[in-house]
Amino acid sequence: MNAGGGLLGPTVALGGRIAGVWQRRIAGKAVAVEVRLFAPPGRGERDALEAAAAEYGRFLGLPAELTVAGD
């Protein structure tokens, strides 16, 4: 059962393909964003993840701390 009620959890798309899943946790005065990719990030993909996490943090009005599992 998915606690969110849907079939898919929050997904990561890189280069037009589903590349992994992510979750967030509000931790004090920051948002922790954890990404679990299906394969190691390719050239430029880590930068794209950093930019997306920073943008999400700006949306929430909090600094974002990105963790990529397996990095």
N, C-alpha and C positions, 0 to 999 in steps of 0.2 A: 504494500500500500504506500502510495506517495502522500506524505503529509500535506503537500500543496494541493492535492486533489486532481492534478493532471497526470498525463502519462509520462511527460518528460520533465526532468528537473532543469534548472538553469544551465544552458549550454554555452559553449565557447565556439564561435565560428571564426576560422582563419582561412583566408583565401577562398571564401565561398563554400567551405566544407566544415562540417561539425568536427571539431578537433578535441573536445573534452567537455568537462563540466566545471562549474564553479559554485562557491558559496561565499557568503559574507557574514561577518560578525562585527557588531558594534562593540568596540573595546575602548572604554573611556572616551577620549575625545578624538578618536580615529575610527576608521572602518578597515577591518582586516579582510582582504580579499584572497581566498585560497583557490587556486586553479589546479585541476588535475587533468593533464593532457593524456590522450591515448598514445601519443608518440612524442619523442623529444621535439622541442620547438625548432623550426627551421630558421634560415637566415631572415632576420628582420621580424620574426614572429614574437620574440621576447619583447622587442621595442613596442610592437602593437599591443601586447598585453599590458605593458607599463602605461601606455597612453590611455588605454581603455579603463584601467583601474583608476588612474588620476582623474579622468573625466567623470567616472562614477562618484568618486569622492567629492568633486566639485558640485555635482548634482545634489549630494546629501549635505553639502556644506561642511565636510570633514576631510582631513588629510587621509589618503589611502595608503595602506601598507600591503603590497603584493607579495604573495608566496606562491611559487610554482612547485608543486610536489615533484620530487625527483630531481630537482635542480641542484 
